[in-house]
């Protein structure tokens, strides 16, 4: 007789079952940034405590039948009615709850990405609502009547690109803990993960600076070499350059203005670095942060992508985004 499962086929069967389960969930609970839980989206089964409770009821019923004891009958049916009422209350504690997706912050590889989930109550209170991504511990919160509650969930960022946590588990065991009602919802959340910054030397070709600045050197944009004076603070200017003495004298919020002397633009070039792709991107990420902190204008060159030299937070964020998504299909 042929065995039902051959060695090595279990992972294939599990993967096939997982694929079918995800497809069924996608039809029953479609991905959305706002999900309201109803009877089609809530599942309920006994917990281990509930299974032990049911087994105890069965033994009590057998003992009552065997000894024809009216008190044992009454106790058995009383506890059974409590179990049935607990089914209703556990379901109602999760029903009509609304989940909304919040924003996810951008992080670097090795950090934890934070995802915000807002819980809303359309009427009654919802007690002991647990949510998260197993096997990580679930976060438990209470939602007040006709109120909201915001939960911040964390996931480790292990690789650059988009971190999509997938379906979120939301469950409750209130009020007795003998049953668990749960659902799997996809709030279409994502967080951008930048490469992990690694300090390293910047080759001369990447810097684009001439060692000889005599004749042909010119003042070019913001930098850290030549002090030009004070100017009014603009959003995006480095906080380190604030002139606090002038501010204390009532002259307003001023920043120190510097200019860089160079013969040509400063470029961070992927092709001028050595190592594998991830190491090069990590080095470029470090220098993007370093030059942005100093207020130094720089450009970024990646295979198939180029960003002109500029300064400011918007330029820094655009370069970090390019490093995070380079070579990755969004």
C-alpha positions as a Markdown table, in Angstrom:
| # | Residue | x | y | z |
|---|---|---|---|---|
| 1 | Unk | 0.0 | 0.0 | 0.0 |
| 2 | Unk | 1.4 | 3.4 | -1.0 |
| 3 | Unk | 2.0 | 5.8 | 2.0 |
| 4 | Unk | 0.0 | 8.9 | 2.2 |
| 5 | Unk | 3.0 | 11.2 | 2.7 |
| 6 | Unk | 6.4 | 10.4 | 1.3 |
| 7 | Unk | 9.6 | 11.8 | 3.0 |
| 8 | Unk | 10.3 | 15.3 | 1.8 |
| 9 | Unk | 6.7 | 15.9 | 0.6 |
| 10 | Unk | 5.4 | 17.5 | 3.9 |
| 11 | Unk | 6.9 | 21.0 | 3.1 |
| 12 | Unk | 5.3 | 20.8 | -0.4 |
| 13 | Unk | 1.9 | 19.9 | 1.1 |
| 14 | Unk | 2.2 | 22.7 | 3.8 |
| 15 | Unk | 3.1 | 25.3 | 1.2 |
| 16 | Unk | 0.1 | 24.2 | -1.0 |
| 17 | Unk | -2.2 | 24.4 | 2.0 |
| 18 | Unk | -0.8 | 27.8 | 3.0 |
| 19 | Unk | -1.3 | 29.1 | -0.6 |
| 20 | Unk | -5.0 | 28.0 | -0.7 |
| 21 | Unk | -5.6 | 29.4 | 2.8 |
| 22 | Unk | -4.2 | 32.8 | 1.8 |
| 23 | Unk | -6.3 | 32.8 | -1.3 |
| 24 | Unk | -9.4 | 32.0 | 0.7 |
| 25 | Unk | -8.6 | 34.7 | 3.2 |
| 26 | Unk | -8.1 | 37.2 | 0.4 |
| 27 | Unk | -11.6 | 36.5 | -1.0 |
| 28 | Unk | -13.3 | 36.5 | 2.4 |
| 29 | Unk | -11.3 | 39.4 | 4.0 |
| 30 | Unk | -9.9 | 41.6 | 1.1 |
| 31 | Unk | -7.0 | 43.9 | 1.9 |
| 32 | Unk | -8.0 | 47.4 | 2.8 |
| 33 | Unk | -6.8 | 50.3 | 4.9 |
| 34 | Unk | -10.0 | 50.2 | 6.9 |
| 35 | Unk | -11.6 | 46.9 | 8.0 |
| 36 | Unk | -14.8 | 46.5 | 10.1 |
| 37 | Unk | -15.2 | 43.1 | 11.7 |
| 38 | Unk | -18.5 | 41.3 | 11.2 |
| 39 | Unk | -19.7 | 37.7 | 11.3 |
| 40 | Unk | -18.0 | 36.8 | 8.0 |
| 41 | Unk | -14.6 | 37.9 | 9.2 |
| 42 | Unk | -14.6 | 36.5 | 12.8 |
| 43 | Unk | -13.7 | 32.9 | 13.7 |
| 44 | Unk | -14.2 | 31.4 | 17.1 |
| 45 | Unk | -13.0 | 28.1 | 18.7 |
| 46 | Unk | -12.4 | 26.9 | 22.3 |
| 47 | Unk | -9.0 | 27.5 | 23.8 |
| 48 | Unk | -7.0 | 24.8 | 25.6 |
| 49 | Unk | -8.8 | 25.9 | 28.8 |
| 50 | Unk | -12.1 | 25.6 | 27.0 |
| 51 | Unk | -11.3 | 22.1 | 25.7 |
| 52 | Unk | -10.4 | 21.0 | 29.3 |
| 53 | Unk | -13.6 | 22.6 | 30.5 |
| 54 | Unk | -15.7 | 20.7 | 27.9 |
| 55 | Unk | -13.9 | 17.4 | 28.8 |
| 56 | Unk | -14.8 | 18.1 | 32.5 |
| 57 | Unk | -18.4 | 18.7 | 31.6 |
| 58 | Unk | -18.5 | 15.4 | 29.7 |
| 59 | Unk | -17.1 | 13.5 | 32.7 |
| 60 | Unk | -19.7 | 15.2 | 34.9 |
| 61 | Unk | -22.5 | 14.2 | 32.6 |
| 62 | Unk | -21.3 | 10.6 | 32.5 |
| 63 | Unk | -21.1 | 10.6 | 36.3 |
| 64 | Unk | -24.6 | 12.1 | 36.6 |
| 65 | Unk | -26.0 | 9.4 | 34.2 |
| 66 | Unk | -24.2 | 6.6 | 36.1 |
| 67 | Unk | -25.4 | 7.6 | 39.5 |
| 68 | Unk | -28.7 | 9.2 | 38.5 |
| 69 | Unk | -27.8 | 12.3 | 40.6 |
| 70 | Unk | -30.1 | 15.3 | 40.0 |
| 71 | Unk | -27.6 | 17.7 | 41.6 |
| 72 | Unk | -24.9 | 16.5 | 39.2 |
| 73 | Unk | -27.3 | 17.0 | 36.3 |
| 74 | Unk | -28.1 | 20.5 | 37.4 |
| 75 | Unk | -24.4 | 21.5 | 37.9 |
| 76 | Unk | -23.5 | 20.0 | 34.5 |
| 77 | Unk | -26.2 | 21.9 | 32.6 |
| 78 | Unk | -25.6 | 25.1 | 34.5 |
| 79 | Unk | -21.9 | 25.1 | 33.5 |
| 80 | Unk | -22.8 | 24.2 | 30.0 |
| 81 | Unk | -25.1 | 27.2 | 29.8 |
| 82 | Unk | -22.3 | 29.4 | 31.1 |
| 83 | Unk | -20.1 | 28.1 | 28.2 |
| 84 | Unk | -22.8 | 28.8 | 25.6 |
| 85 | Unk | -23.3 | 32.3 | 27.0 |
| 86 | Unk | -19.5 | 32.8 | 26.9 |
| 87 | Unk | -19.6 | 32.1 | 23.1 |
| 88 | Unk | -21.9 | 35.0 | 22.5 |
| 89 | Unk | -20.0 | 37.4 | 24.7 |
| 90 | Unk | -16.6 | 36.5 | 23.2 |
| 91 | Unk | -18.0 | 37.0 | 19.7 |
| 92 | Unk | -19.7 | 40.3 | 20.6 |
| 93 | Unk | -16.5 | 41.6 | 22.1 |
| 94 | Unk | -14.8 | 41.5 | 18.7 |
| 95 | Unk | -17.8 | 42.2 | 16.4 |
| 96 | Unk | -18.2 | 45.7 | 15.0 |
| 97 | Unk | -14.6 | 46.6 | 15.9 |
| 98 | Unk | -13.0 | 48.8 | 13.2 |
| 99 | Unk | -9.3 | 48.7 | 12.4 |
| 100 | Unk | -7.6 | 51.5 | 10.5 |
| 101 | Unk | -4.1 | 51.6 | 9.2 |
| 102 | Unk | -1.7 | 54.3 | 10.4 |
| 103 | Unk | 1.6 | 55.5 | 9.0 |
| 104 | Unk | 4.8 | 53.5 | 9.2 |
| 105 | Unk | 8.1 | 55.2 | 9.8 |
| 106 | Unk | 11.2 | 54.8 | 7.6 |
| 107 | Unk | 14.0 | 52.9 | 9.3 |
| 108 | Unk | 17.5 | 51.5 | 8.6 |
| 109 | Unk | 18.4 | 47.8 | 8.4 |
| 110 | Unk | 18.8 | 46.5 | 11.9 |
| 111 | Unk | 16.2 | 48.8 | 13.5 |
| 112 | Unk | 12.6 | 48.1 | 14.3 |
| 113 | Unk | 9.8 | 49.5 | 12.0 |
| 114 | Unk | 6.8 | 50.9 | 13.9 |
| 115 | Unk | 3.3 | 50.4 | 12.5 |
| 116 | Unk | 0.3 | 52.3 | 13.9 |
| 117 | Unk | -3.1 | 50.7 | 14.0 |
| 118 | Unk | -6.1 | 52.6 | 15.2 |
| 119 | Unk | -9.0 | 50.7 | 16.8 |
| 120 | Unk | -12.5 | 52.3 | 16.8 |
| 121 | Unk | -15.6 | 51.4 | 18.6 |
| 122 | Unk | -19.0 | 52.2 | 17.0 |
| 123 | Unk | -20.9 | 51.5 | 20.2 |
| 124 | Unk | -20.0 | 49.3 | 23.1 |
| 125 | Unk | -16.6 | 48.9 | 24.7 |
| 126 | Unk | -14.2 | 46.2 | 23.5 |
| 127 | Unk | -12.1 | 44.6 | 26.3 |
| 128 | Unk | -8.7 | 42.9 | 26.1 |
| 129 | Unk | -8.2 | 43.1 | 22.3 |
| 130 | Unk | -4.9 | 41.6 | 21.3 |
| 131 | Unk | -3.2 | 42.2 | 18.0 |
| 132 | Unk | 0.1 | 41.6 | 16.3 |
| 133 | Unk | 2.1 | 39.3 | 14.0 |
| 134 | Unk | 2.8 | 35.9 | 15.5 |
| 135 | Unk | 5.1 | 34.4 | 16.7 |
| 136 | Unk | 5.9 | 37.8 | 18.3 |
| 137 | Unk | 3.9 | 38.6 | 21.4 |
| 138 | Unk | 0.5 | 40.3 | 20.8 |
| 139 | Unk | -0.3 | 43.7 | 22.2 |
| 140 | Unk | -3.4 | 43.9 | 24.4 |
| 141 | Unk | -5.6 | 47.1 | 24.5 |
| 142 | Unk | -9.0 | 48.2 | 25.6 |
| 143 | Unk | -11.2 | 50.3 | 23.4 |
| 144 | Unk | -13.6 | 52.7 | 25.2 |
| 145 | Unk | -17.3 | 53.0 | 24.1 |
| 146 | Unk | -17.6 | 55.1 | 21.0 |
| 147 | Unk | -13.9 | 55.9 | 21.3 |
| 148 | Unk | -10.6 | 55.1 | 19.7 |
| 149 | Unk | -7.3 | 53.5 | 20.7 |
| 150 | Unk | -4.0 | 53.6 | 18.9 |
| 151 | Unk | -1.6 | 50.7 | 19.0 |
| 152 | Unk | 2.0 | 50.9 | 17.9 |
| 153 | Unk | 3.4 | 47.5 | 16.7 |
| 154 | Unk | 7.1 | 46.8 | 16.0 |
| 155 | Unk | 8.7 | 44.5 | 13.5 |
| 156 | Unk | 12.5 | 44.0 | 12.9 |
| 157 | Unk | 13.8 | 45.4 | 9.6 |
| 158 | Unk | 16.2 | 42.7 | 8.3 |
| 159 | Unk | 16.6 | 43.8 | 4.7 |
| 160 | Unk | 16.3 | 47.1 | 2.7 |
| 161 | Unk | 13.3 | 47.9 | 0.5 |
| 162 | Unk | 9.7 | 47.8 | 1.4 |
| 163 | Unk | 8.8 | 45.9 | 4.6 |
| 164 | Unk | 5.2 | 44.6 | 4.2 |
| 165 | Unk | 4.1 | 42.8 | 7.4 |
| 166 | Unk | 1.2 | 41.1 | 5.8 |
| 167 | Unk | -2.0 | 40.0 | 7.6 |
| 168 | Unk | -2.4 | 41.2 | 11.2 |
| 169 | Unk | -4.0 | 38.8 | 13.8 |
| 170 | Unk | -6.6 | 40.4 | 16.1 |
| 171 | Unk | -8.1 | 38.3 | 18.8 |
| 172 | Unk | -9.9 | 38.3 | 22.1 |
| 173 | Unk | -10.5 | 35.7 | 24.9 |
| 174 | Unk | -12.7 | 38.0 | 27.0 |
| 175 | Unk | -14.6 | 37.3 | 29.3 |
| 176 | Unk | -13.7 | 33.8 | 30.6 |
| 177 | Unk | -10.8 | 32.7 | 28.5 |
| 178 | Unk | -12.5 | 29.4 | 27.4 |
| 179 | Unk | -12.9 | 30.6 | 23.8 |
| 180 | Unk | -10.9 | 32.7 | 21.4 |
| 181 | Unk | -12.4 | 34.8 | 18.7 |
| 182 | Unk | -10.0 | 36.0 | 16.0 |
| 183 | Unk | -9.5 | 37.4 | 12.6 |
| 184 | Unk | -6.7 | 38.0 | 10.0 |
| 185 | Unk | -6.8 | 41.4 | 8.4 |
| 186 | Unk | -4.5 | 43.0 | 5.8 |
| 187 | Unk | -4.3 | 46.8 | 6.3 |
| 188 | Unk | -1.9 | 47.2 | 3.4 |
| 189 | Unk | 0.8 | 48.7 | 5.6 |
| 190 | Unk | 4.4 | 49.1 | 4.5 |
| 191 | Unk | 7.5 | 50.8 | 5.8 |
| 192 | Unk | 10.6 | 51.8 | 3.8 |
| 193 | Unk | 13.9 | 50.3 | 5.0 |
| 194 | Unk | 17.1 | 52.1 | 4.2 |
| 195 | Unk | 20.5 | 50.3 | 4.0 |
| 196 | Unk | 22.4 | 50.1 | 7.2 |
| 197 | Unk | 25.0 | 53.0 | 7.2 |
| 198 | Unk | 28.6 | 51.6 | 7.3 |
| 199 | Unk | 31.4 | 54.1 | 7.7 |
| 200 | Unk | 34.2 | 53.8 | 5.2 |
| 201 | Unk | 36.6 | 55.8 | 3.0 |
| 202 | Unk | 35.3 | 57.9 | 0.2 |
| 203 | Unk | 37.4 | 57.5 | -3.0 |
| 204 | Unk | 38.6 | 60.7 | -4.6 |
| 205 | Unk | 36.7 | 59.9 | -7.7 |
| 206 | Unk | 33.5 | 59.7 | -5.7 |
| 207 | Unk | 34.2 | 63.0 | -3.9 |
| 208 | Unk | 34.8 | 64.9 | -7.0 |
| 209 | Unk | 37.1 | 67.4 | -5.2 |
| 210 | Unk | 40.4 | 68.7 | -6.7 |
| 211 | Unk | 43.3 | 68.7 | -4.3 |
| 212 | Unk | 44.7 | 71.8 | -6.0 |
| 213 | Unk | 42.3 | 74.6 | -5.5 |
| 214 | Unk | 44.5 | 77.3 | -7.0 |
| 215 | Unk | 43.1 | 79.0 | -10.1 |
| 216 | Unk | 39.7 | 77.7 | -11.2 |
| 217 | Unk | 38.4 | 77.1 | -7.7 |
| 218 | Unk | 35.1 | 78.8 | -7.1 |
| 219 | Unk | 32.5 | 79.2 | -4.4 |
| 220 | Unk | 29.8 | 76.7 | -5.1 |
| 221 | Unk | 26.6 | 76.3 | -3.0 |
| 222 | Unk | 26.4 | 75.5 | 0.7 |
| 223 | Unk | 29.3 | 73.8 | 2.3 |
| 224 | Unk | 31.6 | 73.7 | 5.4 |
| 225 | Unk | 34.8 | 75.3 | 4.1 |
| 226 | Unk | 34.3 | 79.1 | 3.8 |
| 227 | Unk | 32.3 | 81.2 | 6.3 |
| 228 | Unk | 30.1 | 83.7 | 4.4 |
| 229 | Unk | 28.1 | 85.3 | 7.3 |
| 230 | Unk | 24.6 | 85.0 | 8.7 |
| 231 | Unk | 21.3 | 84.5 | 7.0 |
| 232 | Unk | 17.7 | 84.0 | 8.0 |
| 233 | Unk | 16.8 | 80.4 | 9.0 |
| 234 | Unk | 14.9 | 78.4 | 6.4 |
| 235 | Unk | 13.1 | 75.1 | 6.9 |
| 236 | Unk | 15.6 | 72.3 | 6.2 |
| 237 | Unk | 18.7 | 74.2 | 7.4 |
| 238 | Unk | 21.0 | 72.3 | 9.8 |
| 239 | Unk | 20.1 | 72.9 | 13.5 |
| 240 | Unk | 23.8 | 72.8 | 14.3 |
| 241 | Unk | 24.4 | 76.1 | 12.5 |
| 242 | Unk | 21.8 | 78.1 | 14.5 |
| 243 | Unk | 23.3 | 81.3 | 15.9 |
| 244 | Unk | 21.9 | 81.3 | 19.4 |
| 245 | Unk | 23.7 | 84.5 | 20.5 |
| 246 | Unk | 22.0 | 86.5 | 17.8 |
| 247 | Unk | 18.7 | 84.9 | 18.8 |
| 248 | Unk | 19.2 | 85.8 | 22.5 |
| 249 | Unk | 19.9 | 89.4 | 21.5 |
| 250 | Unk | 16.5 | 89.5 | 19.7 |
| 251 | Unk | 17.9 | 89.5 | 16.2 |
| 252 | Unk | 15.7 | 86.6 | 15.1 |
| 253 | Unk | 16.5 | 83.0 | 14.2 |
| 254 | Unk | 19.7 | 83.2 | 12.1 |
| 255 | Unk | 22.1 | 80.4 | 10.8 |
| 256 | Unk | 25.7 | 80.5 | 9.9 |
| 257 | Unk | 26.2 | 80.5 | 6.1 |
| 258 | Unk | 29.2 | 78.5 | 4.7 |
| 259 | Unk | 30.3 | 77.9 | 1.1 |
| 260 | Unk | 32.4 | 75.1 | -0.3 |
| 261 | Unk | 35.4 | 75.9 | -2.5 |
| 262 | Unk | 35.8 | 73.2 | -5.2 |
| 263 | Unk | 36.6 | 72.8 | -8.8 |
| 264 | Unk | 33.6 | 70.7 | -9.6 |
| 265 | Unk | 30.5 | 69.2 | -8.1 |
| 266 | Unk | 30.7 | 66.6 | -5.3 |
| 267 | Unk | 29.3 | 63.2 | -6.4 |
| 268 | Unk | 28.7 | 60.0 | -4.5 |
| 269 | Unk | 29.3 | 57.4 | -7.2 |
| 270 | Unk | 28.3 | 53.7 | -6.9 |
| 271 | Unk | 30.8 | 52.6 | -9.6 |
| 272 | Unk | 33.8 | 54.2 | -7.8 |
| 273 | Unk | 33.3 | 51.9 | -4.8 |
| 274 | Unk | 34.5 | 48.3 | -4.3 |
| 275 | Unk | 32.6 | 45.3 | -2.8 |
| 276 | Unk | 29.2 | 43.8 | -3.3 |
| 277 | Unk | 26.1 | 45.8 | -4.0 |
| 278 | Unk | 24.8 | 45.8 | -0.4 |
| 279 | Unk | 28.2 | 47.0 | 0.9 |
| 280 | Unk | 28.4 | 49.8 | -1.7 |
| 281 | Unk | 24.9 | 51.0 | -0.8 |
| 282 | Unk | 25.7 | 50.9 | 2.9 |
| 283 | Unk | 28.8 | 53.1 | 2.3 |
| 284 | Unk | 26.8 | 55.5 | 0.2 |
| 285 | Unk | 24.1 | 55.7 | 2.8 |
| 286 | Unk | 26.7 | 56.7 | 5.4 |
| 287 | Unk | 28.0 | 59.5 | 3.3 |
| 288 | Unk | 24.5 | 60.7 | 2.3 |
| 289 | Unk | 23.8 | 61.1 | 6.1 |
| 290 | Unk | 27.2 | 62.7 | 6.8 |
| 291 | Unk | 27.1 | 65.3 | 4.0 |
| 292 | Unk | 23.4 | 66.1 | 4.8 |
| 293 | Unk | 24.3 | 66.7 | 8.5 |
| 294 | Unk | 27.1 | 69.0 | 7.4 |
| 295 | Unk | 24.9 | 70.8 | 4.9 |
| 296 | Unk | 27.3 | 69.9 | 2.1 |
| 297 | Unk | 25.8 | 69.8 | -1.4 |
| 298 | Unk | 26.3 | 66.4 | -3.2 |
| 299 | Unk | 24.9 | 64.4 | -6.0 |
| 300 | Unk | 24.2 | 60.6 | -6.2 |
| 301 | Unk | 25.0 | 58.3 | -9.1 |
| 302 | Unk | 23.6 | 54.8 | -9.2 |
| 303 | Unk | 23.5 | 52.5 | -12.3 |
| 304 | Unk | 20.5 | 53.7 | -14.2 |
| 305 | Unk | 19.8 | 56.6 | -11.8 |
| 306 | Unk | 21.3 | 60.0 | -11.1 |
| 307 | Unk | 20.3 | 62.8 | -8.7 |
| 308 | Unk | 21.9 | 66.3 | -9.2 |
| 309 | Unk | 23.8 | 67.9 | -6.4 |
| 310 | Unk | 21.6 | 69.6 | -3.9 |
| 311 | Unk | 21.1 | 70.1 | -0.1 |
| 312 | Unk | 18.3 | 69.9 | 2.4 |
| 313 | Unk | 16.1 | 67.2 | 4.0 |
| 314 | Unk | 14.1 | 66.6 | 0.8 |
| 315 | Unk | 17.3 | 65.8 | -1.2 |
| 316 | Unk | 18.6 | 63.6 | 1.6 |
| 317 | Unk | 15.3 | 61.7 | 1.8 |
| 318 | Unk | 15.2 | 61.3 | -2.0 |
| 319 | Unk | 18.7 | 59.8 | -2.0 |
| 320 | Unk | 18.0 | 57.5 | 0.9 |
| 321 | Unk | 14.8 | 56.3 | -0.9 |
| 322 | Unk | 16.8 | 55.7 | -4.1 |
| 323 | Unk | 19.4 | 53.6 | -2.1 |
| 324 | Unk | 16.6 | 51.6 | -0.4 |
| 325 | Unk | 14.8 | 50.7 | -3.6 |
| 326 | Unk | 17.7 | 50.4 | -6.1 |
| 327 | Unk | 17.5 | 47.0 | -7.8 |
| 328 | Unk | 14.3 | 46.1 | -6.0 |
| 329 | Unk | 10.9 | 45.9 | -7.7 |
| 330 | Unk | 8.5 | 48.1 | -5.7 |
